[in-house]
Amino acid sequence: MAATTGPILAIGTITILNQTVFHKQPMDWLIPIATGAACAGFALLEQGAPQAARMAAYTALVAVLFTRINGVPSPTESFVSWWNAGPGK
């Protein structure tokens, strides 16, 4: 398995969980399809420029944590809201 597969799969998983589980949005099936395509693309890119591919994958992972998608708060915003709500709220 390529070294970039883990971060790319994490991006897809975080996006799906944030939208469907935490914000009750309908499942967007383009996310898993795009995640699979991105894994394949990054695996190919890793053959020619391994360091650049890994750096881009981890940069994308950090970026997805702070990006709103379709008006849904970012995963970081969701976490902060959950944290500030306190126990039992």
PyMOL commands that set and color helices and strands:
alter all, ss='L'
color gray80, all
select helices_A, chain A and resi 5-22+30-48+50-65+75-85
alter helices_A, ss='H'
color red, helices_A
deselect
rebuild
show_as cartoon
